[in-house]
Amino acid sequence: MLGQMQNHPLLISSLIDFAARHHGDGQIVSRRVEGDIHRYTWLDVQKRAKQVANALDALGLKVGERVGTLAWNGYRHLELYFGVSGSQRVLHTVNPRLLPEQIAWIVNHAEDQVMCFDTTFLPIVQGIHAHCKTVKHWIALCDEDKLPKDTGIPHLLSYEAWIGKQSSDHSWPQFDENTASSMCYTSGTTGNPKAALYSHRSTVLHAYAAALPDVMGLSARDSALPVVPMFHVNAWGLPYSAAMVGCKLVFPGPAMDGKSVYELMEAEKVTFAAGVPTVWQMLLGHLGANKLRFSTLKRTVIGGSACPPAMIDAFREAYGVDVLHAWGMTEMSPLGTLCTLKEKHKDLPEEQKMSLRLKQGRAIFGVDMKIVGANGEELPWDGKTYGDLLVRGPWILDTYFKGEGGNPLKDGWFPTGDVATIDADGFMQITDRSKDVIKSGGEWISSIDIENVAMAHPAVAMAACIGMPHPKWDERPIVAVTLKPGAELTRDELLKFYEGKVAKWQLPDDVVFVDSIPIGATGKMLKTRLREQLKNYKLPTA
Ligand code: ADP
Protein backbone atom coordinates (compact mmCIF):
# COMPACT_ATOMS: atom_id res chain seq x y z
CA MET A 1 0.00 0.00 0.00
CA LEU A 2 1.40 3.40 -0.97
CA GLY A 3 1.24 6.42 1.28
CA GLN A 4 -1.24 9.01 0.18
CA MET A 5 0.72 12.20 0.56
CA GLN A 6 1.53 14.69 -2.18
CA ASN A 7 4.48 13.77 -4.31
CA HIS A 8 6.33 17.08 -4.69
CA PRO A 9 9.85 16.68 -6.02
CA LEU A 10 12.64 18.15 -3.87
CA LEU A 11 13.95 20.88 -6.19
CA ILE A 12 16.53 23.62 -5.66
CA SER A 13 14.13 26.19 -7.20
CA SER A 14 11.77 25.62 -4.27
CA LEU A 15 14.51 26.81 -1.88
CA ILE A 16 14.83 30.21 -3.52
CA ASP A 17 11.06 30.54 -3.92
CA PHE A 18 10.67 29.83 -0.21
CA ALA A 19 13.35 32.34 0.77
CA ALA A 20 11.82 35.01 -1.44
CA ARG A 21 8.28 34.42 -0.16
CA HIS A 22 8.98 34.06 3.55
CA HIS A 23 12.21 36.01 4.01
CA GLY A 24 11.92 38.39 1.08
CA ASP A 25 13.63 41.26 2.89
CA GLY A 26 16.37 39.03 4.35
CA GLN A 27 19.74 40.52 3.49
CA ILE A 28 22.52 39.27 1.26
CA VAL A 29 25.70 41.31 1.69
CA SER A 30 28.72 40.87 -0.57
CA ARG A 31 32.14 42.37 -0.80
CA ARG A 32 32.70 42.79 -4.51
CA VAL A 33 35.82 42.31 -6.56
CA GLU A 34 35.90 46.12 -6.90
CA GLY A 35 36.20 46.33 -3.08
CA ASP A 36 32.84 47.99 -2.35
CA ILE A 37 29.94 46.39 -0.44
CA HIS A 38 26.79 45.31 -2.28
CA ARG A 39 23.49 44.71 -0.48
CA TYR A 40 20.18 43.34 -1.52
CA THR A 41 17.58 40.76 -0.46
CA TRP A 42 16.43 37.18 -0.98
CA LEU A 43 13.64 38.59 -3.14
CA ASP A 44 16.25 40.16 -5.42
CA VAL A 45 18.15 36.87 -5.60
CA GLN A 46 15.01 35.13 -6.80
CA LYS A 47 14.24 37.78 -9.44
CA ARG A 48 17.73 37.75 -10.83
CA ALA A 49 18.03 33.94 -10.69
CA LYS A 50 14.94 33.92 -12.92
CA GLN A 51 16.65 36.39 -15.25
CA VAL A 52 19.59 33.96 -15.39
CA ALA A 53 17.19 31.14 -16.29
CA ASN A 54 15.67 33.25 -19.08
CA ALA A 55 19.12 34.25 -20.31
CA LEU A 56 20.12 30.57 -20.53
CA ASP A 57 16.90 29.84 -22.44
CA ALA A 58 17.78 32.67 -24.82
CA LEU A 59 21.20 31.11 -25.45
CA GLY A 60 19.39 27.89 -26.34
CA LEU A 61 21.12 25.95 -23.58
CA LYS A 62 19.59 22.50 -23.31
CA VAL A 63 18.40 20.71 -20.19
CA GLY A 64 21.35 19.10 -18.39
CA GLU A 65 24.01 21.21 -20.11
CA ARG A 66 26.75 22.61 -17.90
CA VAL A 67 27.37 26.21 -16.90
CA GLY A 68 30.79 26.77 -15.36
CA THR A 69 31.78 29.37 -12.81
CA LEU A 70 35.18 30.70 -11.80
CA ALA A 71 34.00 32.94 -9.01
CA TRP A 72 34.40 34.09 -5.43
CA ASN A 73 31.66 33.99 -2.83
CA GLY A 74 29.27 36.72 -3.89
CA TYR A 75 25.71 37.55 -4.88
CA ARG A 76 26.07 36.91 -8.61
CA HIS A 77 27.49 33.48 -7.88
CA LEU A 78 24.46 32.87 -5.63
CA GLU A 79 22.09 33.83 -8.46
CA LEU A 80 23.82 31.31 -10.72
CA TYR A 81 23.41 28.63 -8.04
CA PHE A 82 19.63 28.99 -8.24
CA GLY A 83 19.19 30.16 -11.84
CA VAL A 84 21.30 27.43 -13.45
CA SER A 85 20.11 24.47 -11.35
CA GLY A 86 16.55 25.79 -11.06
CA SER A 87 16.20 25.83 -14.85
CA GLN A 88 17.39 22.22 -15.05
CA ARG A 89 20.93 22.92 -16.18
CA VAL A 90 23.97 21.82 -14.21
CA LEU A 91 26.11 24.32 -12.30
CA HIS A 92 29.79 23.45 -12.49
CA THR A 93 31.81 25.39 -9.92
CA VAL A 94 35.46 25.38 -10.95
CA ASN A 95 38.23 25.96 -8.43
CA PRO A 96 40.23 28.96 -9.72
CA ARG A 97 43.17 28.05 -7.50
CA LEU A 98 43.98 25.09 -9.73
CA LEU A 99 46.63 25.47 -12.41
CA PRO A 100 45.31 26.88 -15.73
CA GLU A 101 45.96 23.59 -17.53
CA GLN A 102 44.00 21.70 -14.84
CA ILE A 103 41.15 24.19 -15.18
CA ALA A 104 41.09 23.73 -18.96
CA TRP A 105 41.13 19.95 -18.50
CA ILE A 106 38.18 20.10 -16.10
CA VAL A 107 36.16 22.50 -18.28
CA ASN A 108 36.69 20.22 -21.29
CA HIS A 109 35.85 17.10 -19.32
CA ALA A 110 32.63 18.66 -18.00
CA GLU A 111 31.89 20.05 -21.50
CA ASP A 112 30.85 23.40 -20.09
CA GLN A 113 28.87 25.48 -22.59
CA VAL A 114 28.94 28.79 -20.72
CA MET A 115 31.62 30.09 -18.39
CA CYS A 116 30.89 32.90 -15.91
CA PHE A 117 33.97 34.38 -14.25
CA ASP A 118 34.92 37.11 -11.84
CA THR A 119 37.19 39.67 -13.49
CA THR A 120 39.94 38.68 -11.02
CA PHE A 121 40.25 35.52 -13.08
CA LEU A 122 40.49 37.25 -16.47
CA PRO A 123 44.17 36.21 -16.90
CA ILE A 124 43.19 32.55 -16.36
CA VAL A 125 40.40 32.80 -18.93
CA GLN A 126 42.68 34.56 -21.40
CA GLY A 127 45.14 31.72 -21.01
CA ILE A 128 42.66 28.87 -21.47
CA HIS A 129 39.76 30.03 -23.65
CA ALA A 130 41.33 28.85 -26.89
CA HIS A 131 41.64 25.34 -25.40
CA CYS A 132 38.06 25.15 -24.14
CA LYS A 133 36.27 24.08 -27.28
CA THR A 134 32.85 23.43 -25.75
CA VAL A 135 32.50 26.88 -24.17
CA LYS A 136 30.44 29.03 -26.53
CA HIS A 137 29.75 31.93 -24.18
CA TRP A 138 32.15 33.74 -21.86
CA ILE A 139 30.47 35.99 -19.30
CA ALA A 140 32.34 38.39 -17.02
CA LEU A 141 30.59 38.80 -13.66
CA CYS A 142 30.52 42.60 -13.72
CA ASP A 143 28.61 45.71 -14.75
CA GLU A 144 28.66 46.65 -18.42
CA ASP A 145 30.96 49.63 -17.78
CA LYS A 146 33.46 47.38 -15.98
CA LEU A 147 33.71 44.91 -18.86
CA PRO A 148 37.41 44.44 -19.63
CA LYS A 149 38.40 45.65 -23.12
CA ASP A 150 40.63 44.02 -25.76
CA THR A 151 40.77 40.70 -23.94
CA GLY A 152 41.02 38.49 -27.01
CA ILE A 153 38.09 36.45 -25.62
CA PRO A 154 35.48 36.06 -28.38
CA HIS A 155 32.04 37.63 -27.75
CA LEU A 156 32.79 38.42 -24.11
CA LEU A 157 29.65 39.72 -22.39
CA SER A 158 29.10 41.41 -19.06
CA TYR A 159 26.78 39.51 -16.73
CA GLU A 160 24.67 42.61 -16.12
CA ALA A 161 24.14 43.20 -19.83
CA TRP A 162 23.48 39.49 -20.32
CA ILE A 163 20.75 39.12 -17.70
CA GLY A 164 19.66 42.78 -17.85
CA LYS A 165 17.77 42.17 -21.08
CA GLN A 166 15.69 39.41 -19.52
CA SER A 167 12.41 39.47 -17.66
CA SER A 168 12.33 38.36 -14.02
CA ASP A 169 9.25 36.24 -14.76
CA HIS A 170 10.04 32.59 -15.10
CA SER A 171 8.10 29.57 -13.98
CA TRP A 172 10.60 27.02 -12.81
CA PRO A 173 10.26 23.70 -14.59
CA GLN A 174 9.12 20.73 -12.47
CA PHE A 175 11.01 17.50 -12.99
CA ASP A 176 12.35 14.37 -11.31
CA GLU A 177 14.21 15.26 -8.10
CA ASN A 178 16.99 12.85 -9.05
CA THR A 179 17.98 15.15 -11.94
CA ALA A 180 21.57 16.45 -11.82
CA SER A 181 21.89 19.95 -10.33
CA SER A 182 25.56 20.76 -9.84
CA MET A 183 29.00 19.25 -9.96
CA CYS A 184 32.36 19.61 -8.30
CA TYR A 185 35.70 18.00 -9.15
CA THR A 186 37.83 16.48 -6.41
CA SER A 187 41.29 17.93 -6.12
CA GLY A 188 42.79 14.91 -7.84
CA THR A 189 45.85 14.52 -5.67
CA THR A 190 46.09 11.07 -7.23
CA GLY A 191 45.47 10.83 -10.98
CA ASN A 192 43.07 13.01 -12.94
CA PRO A 193 40.32 14.80 -11.04
CA LYS A 194 36.92 13.11 -10.94
CA ALA A 195 33.59 14.86 -10.49
CA ALA A 196 30.81 14.33 -8.00
CA LEU A 197 27.50 15.05 -9.75
CA TYR A 198 24.93 16.19 -7.19
CA SER A 199 21.18 15.90 -7.68
CA HIS A 200 18.32 18.17 -6.61
CA ARG A 201 17.25 15.52 -4.13
CA SER A 202 20.70 15.05 -2.61
CA THR A 203 21.18 18.82 -2.37
CA VAL A 204 17.85 19.54 -0.69
CA LEU A 205 18.20 16.63 1.76
CA HIS A 206 21.73 17.78 2.59
CA ALA A 207 20.42 21.33 3.12
CA TYR A 208 17.85 20.08 5.64
CA ALA A 209 20.50 18.05 7.46
CA ALA A 210 23.06 20.85 7.50
CA ALA A 211 20.60 23.19 9.23
CA LEU A 212 19.86 20.80 12.13
CA PRO A 213 20.76 22.02 15.64
CA ASP A 214 23.56 19.48 16.08
CA VAL A 215 24.94 20.25 12.63
CA MET A 216 25.27 23.94 11.68
CA GLY A 217 22.26 24.95 13.75
CA LEU A 218 21.20 27.63 11.27
CA SER A 219 18.13 29.77 11.80
CA ALA A 220 16.41 32.93 10.61
CA ARG A 221 18.21 34.72 13.46
CA ASP A 222 21.65 34.03 12.03
CA SER A 223 23.96 36.17 9.98
CA ALA A 224 26.12 33.55 8.25
CA LEU A 225 29.46 34.08 6.60
CA PRO A 226 30.75 31.25 4.42
CA VAL A 227 34.50 31.72 4.12
CA VAL A 228 34.61 28.25 2.61
CA PRO A 229 34.47 28.98 -1.12
CA MET A 230 31.38 28.46 -3.23
CA PHE A 231 33.74 26.69 -5.66
CA HIS A 232 34.55 24.08 -3.02
CA VAL A 233 31.67 21.64 -2.58
CA ASN A 234 29.05 24.38 -2.78
CA ALA A 235 30.45 26.18 0.27
CA TRP A 236 29.46 23.09 2.29
CA GLY A 237 25.86 23.58 1.15
CA LEU A 238 25.47 26.86 3.06
CA PRO A 239 23.80 28.80 0.21
CA TYR A 240 21.03 26.18 0.09
CA SER A 241 20.60 25.85 3.86
CA ALA A 242 20.60 29.65 4.20
CA ALA A 243 17.72 29.91 1.71
CA MET A 244 15.90 27.12 3.54
CA VAL A 245 16.03 28.88 6.92
CA GLY A 246 16.06 32.44 5.60
CA CYS A 247 19.17 33.63 7.38
CA LYS A 248 21.24 36.63 6.39
CA LEU A 249 24.20 35.73 4.15
CA VAL A 250 27.47 37.63 4.13
CA PHE A 251 29.97 36.99 1.33
CA PRO A 252 33.65 37.94 1.66
CA GLY A 253 34.37 38.08 -2.10
CA PRO A 254 38.09 37.90 -2.82
CA ALA A 255 39.17 39.47 0.50
CA MET A 256 39.92 36.44 2.68
CA ASP A 257 42.75 37.91 4.77
CA GLY A 258 42.26 38.11 8.53
CA LYS A 259 41.66 41.87 8.63
CA SER A 260 39.03 41.94 5.86
CA VAL A 261 37.15 38.93 7.19
CA TYR A 262 37.17 40.36 10.72
CA GLU A 263 35.92 43.78 9.62
CA LEU A 264 33.12 42.25 7.59
CA MET A 265 32.12 40.02 10.52
CA GLU A 266 31.87 42.98 12.83
CA ALA A 267 30.10 45.29 10.35
CA GLU A 268 27.49 42.69 9.42
CA LYS A 269 27.01 41.26 12.93
CA VAL A 270 27.99 37.79 11.80
CA THR A 271 26.93 35.05 14.24
CA PHE A 272 28.08 32.01 12.30
CA ALA A 273 31.05 31.35 10.01
CA ALA A 274 32.49 28.31 8.27
CA GLY A 275 35.88 27.56 6.77
CA VAL A 276 39.04 25.45 6.65
CA PRO A 277 41.66 25.79 9.43
CA THR A 278 44.20 27.73 7.31
CA VAL A 279 41.76 30.64 6.94
CA TRP A 280 41.00 30.77 10.66
CA GLN A 281 44.72 30.78 11.37
CA MET A 282 44.95 34.12 9.55
CA LEU A 283 41.89 35.46 11.35
CA LEU A 284 43.18 34.50 14.80
CA GLY A 285 46.58 35.96 13.89
CA HIS A 286 44.93 39.29 13.10
CA LEU A 287 42.87 39.31 16.30
CA GLY A 288 45.86 38.40 18.44
CA ALA A 289 48.20 40.96 16.89
CA ASN A 290 45.66 43.79 17.25
CA LYS A 291 44.06 42.76 20.56
CA LEU A 292 40.60 42.58 19.00
CA ARG A 293 37.51 40.66 20.05
CA PHE A 294 34.43 39.31 18.27
CA SER A 295 31.29 41.13 19.32
CA THR A 296 28.66 38.94 17.62
CA LEU A 297 30.28 35.70 16.41
CA LYS A 298 28.89 32.72 18.36
CA ARG A 299 30.00 29.64 16.50
CA THR A 300 32.18 28.53 13.68
CA VAL A 301 32.32 25.28 11.76
CA ILE A 302 35.86 24.21 11.01
CA GLY A 303 36.56 21.29 8.73
CA GLY A 304 38.18 20.12 5.52
CA SER A 305 41.28 19.09 7.45
CA ALA A 306 41.89 18.31 11.09
CA CYS A 307 41.30 21.31 13.33
CA PRO A 308 44.34 21.78 15.60
CA PRO A 309 43.43 21.68 19.32
CA ALA A 310 45.19 25.01 19.80
CA MET A 311 42.68 26.58 17.42
CA ILE A 312 39.65 25.19 19.23
CA ASP A 313 41.15 26.44 22.47
CA ALA A 314 41.85 29.90 21.12
CA PHE A 315 38.31 30.34 19.79
CA ARG A 316 36.64 29.00 22.92
CA GLU A 317 38.85 30.25 25.72
CA ALA A 318 40.13 33.54 24.36
CA TYR A 319 37.08 34.62 22.36
CA GLY A 320 34.10 32.67 23.69
CA VAL A 321 33.27 31.28 20.24
CA ASP A 322 32.07 27.70 19.96
CA VAL A 323 34.03 25.61 17.45
CA LEU A 324 32.22 22.78 15.70
CA HIS A 325 34.67 20.37 14.19
CA ALA A 326 33.29 18.88 10.98
CA TRP A 327 34.32 16.18 8.58
CA GLY A 328 33.24 15.47 5.06
CA MET A 329 34.36 15.25 1.48
CA THR A 330 33.46 16.33 -2.04
CA GLU A 331 31.88 12.93 -2.61
CA MET A 332 29.60 13.52 0.41
CA SER A 333 28.09 16.92 -0.58
CA PRO A 334 30.20 17.32 1.76
CA LEU A 335 28.91 16.91 5.34
CA GLY A 336 29.36 13.59 7.14
CA THR A 337 29.97 14.23 10.82
CA LEU A 338 29.92 17.17 13.20
CA CYS A 339 31.20 17.30 16.70
CA THR A 340 28.64 18.36 19.27
CA LEU A 341 28.43 16.83 22.73
CA LYS A 342 25.53 14.86 24.14
CA GLU A 343 23.40 15.53 27.20
CA LYS A 344 25.39 13.00 29.22
CA HIS A 345 28.62 14.93 28.56
CA LYS A 346 27.31 18.15 30.12
CA ASP A 347 29.02 17.73 33.46
CA LEU A 348 32.28 16.19 32.28
CA PRO A 349 35.47 17.94 33.34
CA GLU A 350 36.57 20.50 30.74
CA GLU A 351 39.58 18.38 29.74
CA GLN A 352 37.41 15.41 28.78
CA LYS A 353 35.01 17.63 26.88
CA MET A 354 37.97 19.01 24.98
CA SER A 355 39.19 15.59 23.97
CA LEU A 356 35.73 14.87 22.57
CA ARG A 357 35.65 18.18 20.68
CA LEU A 358 38.87 17.22 18.92
CA LYS A 359 37.14 14.29 17.30
CA GLN A 360 35.50 14.77 13.91
CA GLY A 361 32.18 13.98 15.53
CA ARG A 362 28.94 12.09 15.21
CA ALA A 363 27.22 11.05 12.00
CA ILE A 364 24.41 13.26 10.79
CA PHE A 365 21.14 11.42 10.16
CA GLY A 366 21.41 10.41 6.50
CA VAL A 367 25.03 9.30 6.81
CA ASP A 368 25.65 5.72 7.82
CA MET A 369 29.27 4.91 8.64
CA LYS A 370 31.45 1.98 9.67
CA ILE A 371 35.10 1.10 10.02
CA VAL A 372 36.50 -2.07 8.50
CA GLY A 373 39.74 -4.06 8.63
CA ALA A 374 41.95 -5.30 5.82
CA ASN A 375 39.50 -8.06 4.86
CA GLY A 376 36.45 -5.85 4.99
CA GLU A 377 35.42 -7.14 8.44
CA GLU A 378 33.58 -4.58 10.54
CA LEU A 379 35.59 -3.30 13.50
CA PRO A 380 34.32 -2.43 16.99
CA TRP A 381 33.27 1.04 18.09
CA ASP A 382 35.65 1.23 21.07
CA GLY A 383 37.45 4.49 20.30
CA LYS A 384 40.73 2.61 19.93
CA THR A 385 40.49 0.19 17.02
CA TYR A 386 41.12 1.96 13.75
CA GLY A 387 40.17 0.95 10.24
CA ASP A 388 39.08 2.19 6.83
CA LEU A 389 36.07 4.45 7.08
CA LEU A 390 33.13 3.62 4.78
CA VAL A 391 29.92 5.62 4.35
CA ARG A 392 26.58 5.42 2.59
CA GLY A 393 23.51 7.60 2.33
CA PRO A 394 21.31 9.71 0.04
CA TRP A 395 23.86 12.53 -0.44
CA ILE A 396 26.88 10.28 -0.89
CA LEU A 397 28.39 9.54 -4.29
CA ASP A 398 27.35 6.42 -6.13
CA THR A 399 29.49 6.77 -9.27
CA TYR A 400 31.70 9.57 -10.59
CA PHE A 401 30.62 11.73 -13.54
CA LYS A 402 30.97 9.82 -16.83
CA GLY A 403 31.64 6.64 -14.83
CA GLU A 404 35.28 7.68 -14.35
CA GLY A 405 37.20 5.17 -12.25
CA GLY A 406 34.55 2.43 -12.51
CA ASN A 407 32.46 1.46 -9.51
CA PRO A 408 33.96 3.07 -6.41
CA LEU A 409 31.63 1.32 -3.94
CA LYS A 410 32.43 -1.72 -1.83
CA ASP A 411 29.22 -3.67 -1.23
CA GLY A 412 27.22 -0.48 -1.48
CA TRP A 413 29.51 1.54 0.79
CA PHE A 414 31.73 4.41 -0.33
CA PRO A 415 35.35 4.08 0.87
CA THR A 416 36.44 7.50 2.11
CA GLY A 417 40.18 6.88 2.01
CA ASP A 418 40.30 7.94 5.64
CA VAL A 419 41.42 5.83 8.58
CA ALA A 420 39.38 6.35 11.73
CA THR A 421 38.24 5.15 15.13
CA ILE A 422 34.64 5.31 16.35
CA ASP A 423 33.85 5.31 20.07
CA ALA A 424 30.91 3.74 21.85
CA ASP A 425 28.97 7.03 21.65
CA GLY A 426 29.48 7.16 17.88
CA PHE A 427 32.15 9.88 17.88
CA MET A 428 34.38 9.29 14.89
CA GLN A 429 37.99 10.41 14.90
CA ILE A 430 40.12 10.54 11.78
CA THR A 431 43.53 9.06 12.43
CA ASP A 432 44.78 9.95 8.99
CA ARG A 433 44.30 9.87 5.26
CA SER A 434 45.13 6.27 4.39
CA LYS A 435 47.92 7.55 2.15
CA ASP A 436 49.39 9.77 4.89
CA VAL A 437 49.45 7.26 7.74
CA ILE A 438 53.01 6.46 8.80
CA LYS A 439 53.72 2.76 9.00
CA SER A 440 56.49 2.18 11.49
CA GLY A 441 57.52 -1.35 12.43
CA GLY A 442 54.05 -2.75 11.70
CA GLU A 443 52.34 -0.07 13.82
CA TRP A 444 50.56 2.99 12.49
CA ILE A 445 51.41 6.52 13.53
CA SER A 446 48.87 9.26 12.95
CA SER A 447 50.44 12.21 11.16
CA ILE A 448 47.62 14.38 12.52
CA ASP A 449 48.60 13.61 16.14
CA ILE A 450 52.20 14.58 15.47
CA GLU A 451 51.13 17.81 13.75
CA ASN A 452 48.78 18.77 16.56
CA VAL A 453 51.53 18.64 19.16
CA ALA A 454 53.82 20.86 17.09
CA MET A 455 50.98 23.31 16.40
CA ALA A 456 50.45 23.69 20.13
CA HIS A 457 53.99 25.09 20.51
CA PRO A 458 53.81 28.89 20.73
CA ALA A 459 56.61 29.39 18.17
CA VAL A 460 55.10 27.17 15.48
CA ALA A 461 52.88 28.61 12.75
CA MET A 462 52.24 25.43 10.78
CA ALA A 463 53.34 21.80 10.91
CA ALA A 464 53.21 18.87 8.51
CA CYS A 465 54.22 15.35 9.43
CA ILE A 466 55.29 12.86 6.78
CA GLY A 467 56.85 9.41 6.84
CA MET A 468 60.42 8.93 5.60
CA PRO A 469 61.80 5.58 4.43
CA HIS A 470 63.73 3.76 7.13
CA PRO A 471 65.76 0.56 6.64
CA LYS A 472 64.62 -1.05 9.88
CA TRP A 473 61.22 0.45 10.66
CA ASP A 474 59.96 0.82 7.10
CA GLU A 475 58.95 4.45 7.76
CA ARG A 476 59.63 6.99 10.48
CA PRO A 477 57.84 10.32 11.05
CA ILE A 478 59.48 13.69 10.61
CA VAL A 479 57.79 17.00 11.18
CA ALA A 480 58.26 19.99 8.88
CA VAL A 481 57.44 23.30 10.55
CA THR A 482 57.20 26.98 9.76
CA LEU A 483 57.71 29.43 12.58
CA LYS A 484 55.65 32.46 13.53
CA PRO A 485 57.22 35.79 12.48
CA GLY A 486 60.09 36.63 14.80
CA ALA A 487 59.84 33.35 16.73
CA GLU A 488 62.86 31.14 17.39
CA LEU A 489 62.96 27.43 18.03
CA THR A 490 65.55 24.70 17.76
CA ARG A 491 65.11 21.11 16.68
CA ASP A 492 65.89 19.83 20.17
CA GLU A 493 63.49 22.23 21.84
CA LEU A 494 60.63 21.03 19.68
CA LEU A 495 61.52 17.35 20.15
CA LYS A 496 61.63 17.93 23.91
CA PHE A 497 58.17 19.52 23.69
CA TYR A 498 56.84 16.18 22.38
CA GLU A 499 57.93 14.25 25.47
CA GLY A 500 54.97 12.97 27.43
CA LYS A 501 52.56 14.06 24.70
CA VAL A 502 52.94 11.06 22.39
CA ALA A 503 54.25 7.52 22.96
CA LYS A 504 58.04 7.25 22.72
CA TRP A 505 57.99 5.18 19.54
CA GLN A 506 55.80 7.80 17.89
CA LEU A 507 58.22 10.68 18.53
CA PRO A 508 59.28 12.27 15.26
CA ASP A 509 62.84 11.35 14.30
CA ASP A 510 63.61 14.84 13.08
CA VAL A 511 62.37 18.40 12.72
CA VAL A 512 62.83 20.17 9.39
CA PHE A 513 62.44 23.95 9.33
CA VAL A 514 60.93 25.16 6.07
CA ASP A 515 59.96 28.62 4.75
CA SER A 516 56.49 27.47 3.83
CA ILE A 517 54.38 24.36 3.71
CA PRO A 518 52.76 23.83 0.30
CA ILE A 519 49.00 24.44 0.35
CA GLY A 520 46.72 22.99 -2.33
CA ALA A 521 43.80 24.52 -4.16
CA THR A 522 41.33 23.79 -1.36
CA GLY A 523 43.47 25.26 1.41
CA LYS A 524 44.83 21.93 2.64
CA MET A 525 48.45 20.96 3.10
CA LEU A 526 49.84 19.28 0.00
CA LYS A 527 51.93 16.50 1.46
CA THR A 528 52.68 15.09 -1.98
CA ARG A 529 54.50 18.31 -2.86
CA LEU A 530 56.23 18.44 0.52
CA ARG A 531 57.50 14.91 -0.09
CA GLU A 532 58.87 16.03 -3.48
CA GLN A 533 60.57 19.02 -1.86
CA LEU A 534 62.22 16.74 0.67
CA LYS A 535 63.12 13.98 -1.75
CA ASN A 536 66.87 14.36 -1.08
CA TYR A 537 66.35 14.46 2.68
CA LYS A 538 67.96 11.63 4.67
CA LEU A 539 66.78 10.60 8.13
CA PRO A 540 69.50 11.09 10.75
CA THR A 541 68.42 7.74 12.20
CA ALA A 542 68.42 5.77 8.92
P1 ADP B 1 39.89 16.27 -1.68
O1 ADP B 1 39.50 16.40 -3.08
O2 ADP B 1 41.18 16.89 -1.26
O3 ADP B 1 39.67 14.91 -1.11
P2 ADP B 1 37.78 17.02 -0.02
O4 ADP B 1 37.39 18.35 0.46
O5 ADP B 1 36.77 16.17 -0.60
O6 ADP B 1 38.88 17.28 -1.03
O7 ADP B 1 38.60 16.30 1.11
C1 ADP B 1 38.06 15.29 1.86
C2 ADP B 1 39.09 14.79 2.82
O8 ADP B 1 39.55 15.84 3.67
C3 ADP B 1 38.54 13.77 3.78
O9 ADP B 1 38.48 12.50 3.21
C4 ADP B 1 39.55 13.86 4.92
O10 ADP B 1 40.73 13.16 4.65
C5 ADP B 1 39.90 15.32 4.94
N1 ADP B 1 39.12 15.98 5.99
C6 ADP B 1 37.98 16.68 5.85
N2 ADP B 1 37.58 17.17 7.04
C7 ADP B 1 38.47 16.75 7.96
C8 ADP B 1 38.60 16.90 9.38
N3 ADP B 1 37.76 17.61 10.11
N4 ADP B 1 39.65 16.30 9.97
C9 ADP B 1 40.53 15.57 9.27
N5 ADP B 1 40.46 15.41 7.94
C10 ADP B 1 39.45 15.98 7.29
Residues whose N, C-alpha, C, O or C-beta is under 5 A from the ligand:
A	BS01	ADP	T186 S187 G188 I302 G303 G304 S305 A306 C307 A326 W327 G328 M329 T330 E331 Q360 T416 D418 I430 R433
